[in-house]
Amino acid sequence: MTWRMPAETALQERVWMAFPSDGYTLGDTAAEAEDARSTWAAVAHAVLEFEPVTMVVDPGSAGGTGARDARAAAARHLSAGVDVLEAPLDDAWMRDIGPTFVLDPAGRLGAVDWIFNGWGGQDWATWGRDADIAGIVTRAAGARPVSSLLVNEGGGIQVDGEGTVIVTETVQLDPCRNPQADRARVEAELARTIGATHVIWLPRGLTRDQARFGTRGHVDIVAAIPAPGTLLVHAQNDPAHPDYSVTRELRAGLAASTDAASRPWTIIDLPAPARLSDAEGFVDYSYVNHLVVNGGVIACGFGEPRADAAARSILENAYPGRKVVTVDARPLFARGGGIHCITQQQPAAA
């Protein structure tokens, strides 16, 4: 069977998400839990303007009450328009715990079930329940399961739908993910599962994402492919931030590469907002971490009107004909990800 992961700009059936349950994502206080759940809900409601949303919600442990009862919290935060699927969860990063949807040559839906091990067995993560979510979503979507022995996450790949995939050495070749893997093995598995014929290897991700509570280098905060032959690339333009040099290294590597059709890239820089740090250190605020939906783009906002507006304008030009809707993503980034990280698109099947 030949499978292909469509471009994120392809027609979609729906978007899948997971609602935050108990765990570090909620934070340490009721106010922090409310902030998290309000933001996940805001993203879901933004998507609903364009297409259906299914939210996986943990039914909650026996005796769970108040802010720690995910089912009750979901009922408070989500409108009736959001479809709910109950299943046990550890966390809420659907891009990584859910399946990667693919199509066969006849347009029938498949779903790749990568092995998920908590972003390389991080000592702060739990994933016993999250490891089952891809299979649960696959069955609910009516997709044919595509099994894989590769430890991988959806945030670790970016595709153009024409055979190109961008990955990072620090994710797919992470010894805590795939200790026996080399480039050839990873490339062969990406060809089998998502139809990748041309793999671009970046050496790493952004600085904060390489730190203890990061993913060790997801690409979906670095670059996106809005159209064949075109790249949106995160640009940190303040020399006081360590990503000033990192993003220039990554951009140079991408500029020296081509896509699967041997075309050189047209690179569109997407500048970071002005804020450099928070209580945990240098931030990795990135407008690259957006979600494309039918007729729209759900963009990250960072509370900086000028920078948010500039990013919205760039995204409008990169995705002509799509309405760009900005959602404040600071509560997401404070917890380790962005809008792309908490969503997973299901392409329309034939």
N, C-alpha and C positions, 0 to 999 in steps of 0.2 A: 504494500500500500504506500502511495506517495502522498505526503501531507505537506501543506504550505500554510504558514502563518501569514494572514493578510496584513497589509498596512493598517495602521490605526485609523487612517482616513477612510477605509472601506466601510460600506453600509453595515450598521450594527443592529442586532436584535435587542440587546439590553446591556446594562452595566450591572456587575455584581460587586457587592460590598460586604463588609462584616462589621457589626456594631460592637464597640468596645465593651468588654465584660470585665470581670475582676482582673487585676494585674497591674504591672508597672505603667501601662499606657494611660490608665485613668489618673495617675498621680497619687498623692498622699492625703488629699483632703477632699471633702465633698464638693468644694468650689472647683477644684481641678478636674474632678470627675465630670461635673456639669459642663465645664469648658470643653473637654474632650468630646463628650457626646453631642453637644450642641454643634461642634464643628463638623463631625462626621455627618450629622443630620443636614447641615447646611449644604454640604457637597451633594448629598443624595437629592435634596430638593432642587438644587441647581440643575442636576442632570435630568430630573423629571420634566423640565421644560422641553426636552428634546427627545427623550426615549424612556422606556420602562427601567426601573431599578429593582433588583432583588437584594434584600439585606439579610444576611445570615445573622441570626440572633441566638445567643446562648440562652437556653431555657432557664438557667439559673440553678444554683444548688438548693437543696431543701432548706427552707427557713430563710432564704435570702430575702432581704427587705430593703426598701429605700433605694439610695443611690447605688448600692451594691447588687441590686437585682436587675440584671441587664434586660430581662423581658419587660419589666415594669417601666424601666427607663426608656426603652425603645418605644413603648406605647405612648409615653409622654412626649417624646421628641419627634417621632416620625408621623407624617401625614398618612391618611388612608391610601394615598396613591402609591406608597412604597410597598411592594410585595415582601413578605417576611417568610423566611425559611428557618426553622429552628434546628440548631445543631450545636454540640458542645465546642467551645472555643478556648484557646489560650490567649489569643491576641486578635488584632483587627486589621492586619496589613494584607488585604485580599490579593494585591498584585503578587505577593510572594507565597502566600499559603494556598491560593486557589490554582486552578489549572490554567495552562496557556492554550487558548482555543485555536484550532487549525481547521482547514478544509481539505477534502480530497478532490481529485480532478473533476468529480461530478458535482462539487459544491456541497457535499454532505459534511456535517459537523463532527469534528473530533476534538479531544481535549487531552493535552499532554500533562501527565501526572508526574512532575519532577519529584525527586526525594527532597523533602524539607527537613533540615536539622538545626533550625534556629540560627540561621546565618553563620554556619560554621561552628555550631556547638558553643555559642556564647554562654558564659557562666551565669549571666543574668536572665537568660531566656528559658522558657518552657515551651515544648512543642508536641507533646504526646497527642493532644486533641487536634492541633492545627495540621499535623501530618495527614489527617484523614479528610480534611476539608476539600481538597482537590477532587477526591473520589465522590464525595457527597454532592458537590456542585456539578460534576460531570453527569451523574445520574439524573439530577434534577433538570439539567439542561437538555437531556435526551441525546447527549453526545456519545460517540464511540470512544472508549478509553484508549489512550496511547500511553503505555507504560514506559518508564525510563529509569535507568539506574544512575543517571547523572544527578548529583546534588546541585540544584540550581533554583533560582527564583525569577519571577517575571520581571522584577526590577533590574535584573542583571543582563537583559537583552533589549536591544532596539532593532527593529527590522523595517525594511522598505516595501515588503510584500513582493519583491522581485528577486529574492535570493540573497540580499545583503543582510548581515547581522553584525551589530557592534557589541563587543563584550569587553571585560577587563580581566587581566591576568590575576588580579587579587581576588576575584570571585570564582570563576570556573576552574582556575588552577590553584585555588586555596587548599593547602594540605589538610585543613580541618574540614573541608568539604569533599574534595576528590583527591585523596592522597596518591592514588595510582595513575592519575590522569596526566596526559601531556596534550599539546595542542592538537595533534593528529586525532587522538581519541575523542576529544571534545568536539572537534569539527565534524567528525564522522557522525556523532550522536546528534548534533544540531542539524546536519543534513537529513538524517533519518526522521527526526521528530518535527521540525518546523520548516524543512525545505531549504535550509541555508546552503548556498553554493559558494559564498564568498564571505569569509569571516575577517572582520577588522578587530585586531587586538589592541586595546589601550592598556598602558602599563598600570594604571591605578584609577582611583576616584578622587573625590574632593577630601580636603583635610579632615573635617569633622566626621565624615563618613568612614574614614580610616581609623578613627579613634575607638575606644572601648565599646561605646554604645551605638556604633554605626554598623553598616552592613559589610564593611571591608571593601567598598568600592563599587556600588551600583552605578550603572551607566545612565539610568533614567533621570539622574540629576545633573548629568554632564552634557548629554546631546540627545536630540530628537530629530526625526526625519519627517518633515511636513509634506514632502513630495519627492519623487525619485530624483536623485542627483542633488538634493538640497539638504543642508544640515542647519539646525538651530543649535548653537553651542553656547554654553554658559561662559560668561566673561566676568571675572572679578578684576575690576580696573583700579583698585586701591592698593598701592604697593605695601601698605601696612598689614594686609591680609596675606597669610601664606598661600592662599589659592591664586594670588596674583601670578606667581611663577608656575603653579600647577596648571592653571587653565591655559597658559601660553604654551606649555609643553604639550598638553592634550590637543590643543588646536593645531599646533604644528604637525603632530602625528596624523590628525585627520586630514589636514590639507595635503599631506604627502600621499594619502591613500586614494583609492577610487572605489566606486560601487561595483556591484556584480556585473554591470554592463560596461565596465572599464571607463566610466565617465568620471572626470575630476569633480569634486564637490563644489557647489556654490555654498559658501559658508555665511550664515547670518548670525552675527554676534547678538546675544541676549544678555545685556549687562545686569549684574547683581544690584540689588538695592544698596543704599548707603550704609546701613547698619553693619558693623563688623563683628560684634560679639554680644553674648548674653552671659548669664551667670555661670554657664558651663564652659565658656571659651568662645573661640571663633565660630560664627554661625556658617551654615551652608545654604543660606537662602538662595533659591534658584527658581527662576521663572520657567526653566526648561521642564520642570516636573508638573506639566499640565496634562489634562485629559481631553482627547478629541472625541466628540460625540456627533451624532447625526445633525448636521447643520450648525454645530457650535463647538466651542472650546471652553472648558472650565479651567480658568487660570488661577494661579496662586497670587494672592495679594499679601503685602507685608506692612500695611499701615503707613506707606510712604506715597502720598498721592501722585507726586511727579514721577517717581520710578514706576509705580504701578501702571500709570497711564502710558508711559513710554513702552513698557512691556506689552500692554494691551494693543497698542498701535502696531508693534512689530508682529505680534501674533495674528492680528487681523490681516496684515499684508502677506504673511506666510501661509495663511489658510483663507484664501479669498472666498467670499460667500458665506462664511461661518460667523455667527455671532459669538463674541468673546464675553464671557461672564466671569467676573473676578470674585473669589471667595477668600476671606482672610485665612491664610494657611499657617500663621504663626503658631497656633496651638498644635498643629500637626508636626511642624519642624522641631518644636520643643520636645516632641516625643519620638523623633527619629525619622520622619519622612514627610511626604507632601501629598498632593491630590492624586497624582499618578500612582503613588504607593498604596493608597487605600481603595483603589478601584481596579476592576478588570473587565475589559470589554468583551462581549460575545458577538462575533461577526454574524451577519445574516447568512443563513444557509440557503441552498437552492430549494 
